[in-house]
Amino acid sequence: MTLIPALQKNEGLWNDIATHAGDAAQICIWWLGQSGFLISYDGFQLIIDPYLSDSLTVKYAQTDKPHVRMSERVIDPSLLRGINLVTSSHNHTDHLDAETLIPLIQNNPGIKMLIPEANRAFVTERIRQPFSFPIGISDGEEVNIDGIQIYGIPAAHNTLDRNADGKCLYMGYVFRIGGKHIYHSGDTLWFEGLEELLRPFHIDLALLPINGNDPARKVSGNLNAREAAQLAKAIGAKLTVPCHYDMFTFNTEDPNVFAREATNAAIQYKIMQHGEKLAISY
């Protein structure tokens, strides 16, 4: 199978990222594949849910759920330097990948990590870090990390699961960066009340999964293309970027389906290529 080529990858991608590292005139966002994004603004670099390995392809190679990769890996995590913050929305490997996170943390002294508080024990064991290393959050809570305000939003994957202390196992985050609000939903379905939680933020950019919820895939599901477009419209997102597709053959969606649904919903959207940069200017 011929892999879908990245628009930029490895040193070429990193040079583009480094070029914009100190830019205070715009927020730059690169799609790393699946639900992974790198966001850069005024010297601050944030990576959301990176999956930059083939760990799942190897793990499931001889099973009834093979994770056959569709797209090139955009960057070796060892190339990523000067990263201030990395996040994980939940414990599934394409959002919490040891083969990505361990070298990323090793190569970025002082890096911080944001996780759902409910997942602390699991996360720290997987990434081989002290129990105190991550910054934990649950829904309705907010933290300020190096001047970036982050708000916890619950996610339903497929249900709104909580631990014994009532803290969410699956999370989305709203990041307030440079006066803009960026919503990364993590993996989620559209549950009752989600739009009411998000409307007050006046979301500038929504990063939403579109791969859908098909029980035949034997994995937890997400918004489908139509639901993602309708949610973006319901929350008044100024711009929407779809994600969580073109990584594994068994669990994907054609982004053109989202483009059609977004056009029908009359929302602004951008279909990104792996390694492509999106700039939000002031």
Sequence and secondary structure as in RCSB ss.txt:
>XXXX:A:sequence
MTLIPALQKNEGLWNDIATHAGDAAQICIWWLGQSGFLISYDGFQLIIDPYLSDSLTVKYAQTDKPHVRMSERVI
DPSLLRGINLVTSSHNHTDHLDAETLIPLIQNNPGIKMLIPEANRAFVTERIRQPFSFPIGISDGEEVNIDGIQI
YGIPAAHNTLDRNADGKCLYMGYVFRIGGKHIYHSGDTLWFEGLEELLRPFHIDLALLPINGNDPARKVSGNLNA
REAAQLAKAIGAKLTVPCHYDMFTFNTEDPNVFAREATNAAIQYKIMQHGEKLAISY
>XXXX:A:secstr
   B  SS HHHHHHHHHHTTT  SEEEEEEEETTEEEEEETTEEEEES   S HHHHHTTTSSS   B B    
 GGG  S  EEE SSSSTTTS HHHHHHHHHTSTT EEEEEGGGHHHHHHHHT  TTSSEEE TT EEEETTEEE
EEEE BSSS  B TTS BSSEEEEEEETTEEEEE  S B  TTHHHHHGGG  SEEEEE B   GGG S    BH
HHHHHHHHHHT SEEEEES SSBTTS   HHHHHHHHHHHT  B    TT EEEEE 
